């Protein structure tokens, strides 16, 4: 298992993280994506820690708080030292029916952080993340509250999830100007069949020194190939994240081919591709069975070749979009000069 720093911090997290949206029993449309109860969760976490994974991600809304409770009991039952695990959880989504039961206001944050601490059975949270953007609360109020939590020792680091690039850029500017705690991570969707973050978000993260925590790295198991042509299963009831089948089907053929050459699974190839992306700090694994963990761990065992990466990149490439295609055209000569130290032939002109 390899380890990466979280943003500009000195905190190292394993390149794979145990996601716990499956822990506990959810109701409604996400019921099929849950159902991992205490014994199964402890078996998954025990194997994960034995494999070198030190990172767990949860949220206050997963299964109505059951996920945090299961994680807290598991760490105690398994005898895992608190200092040896990086715990991340999230807030912002609604936890009740009242007008103040959601968002990123000081009132909601202070209420939710204490609830999460109690359910997790700990006195501090390593990474506290905004689960979404709250348009009703000023970013300064949110930042000052989170800064207070860090100064009080209740939270070590802060991050965001599912924000637009402009929202993150604006908030980082507020934090820098006011000397407030800075976001260190961005949790978002990224996969071979969903590379939209590469347009604006990934370049911003790289420029600002943040790292990405990837959820749904297999696109809701789509990249395992088991839903190819299927009309049943979890994606039939919860098609999350959405997948463009016209682009996804030929990509699956490429993934299958590379998996065959490496004598491994399509899932391992899809995860390995993500682990080659420099902006990625950790890939969050959504698991219901320990066998899935064993399969996913194979992605950390080896590296893809340059030819493998080129084939996967070509099969999953984003369609050109403005202003990207214009920027690529205009930056071409200067980019070539920066990368090679040589003037492009087309730019030398005639004597």
Secondary structure, DSSP 8 states (H G I E B T S, - for coil): --EEE-TTSS-EEESEEEE-TTBB---GGGGGG--B-HHHHHHHHHHHHHTT--EEE--TTGGGGHHHHHHHHHHHHHT--GGG-EEEEEE-S--SSSTTSSSS-HHHHHHHHHHHHHHHT-S-EEEEEESS--TTS-HHHHHHHHHHHHHHTSEEEEEEES--HHHHHHHHHHHHHHT---EEEEEEE-BTTB-GGGTTHHHHHHHHT-EEEEE-TTTTTGGGTTTTT---SHHHH---S---HHHHHHHHHHHHHHHHHHTS-HHHHHHHHHHT-TTEEEEEEE-SSHHHHHHHHGGGS----HHHHHHHHHHH-----TTHHHHHHHHHHHHHHHHHSS--HHHH---
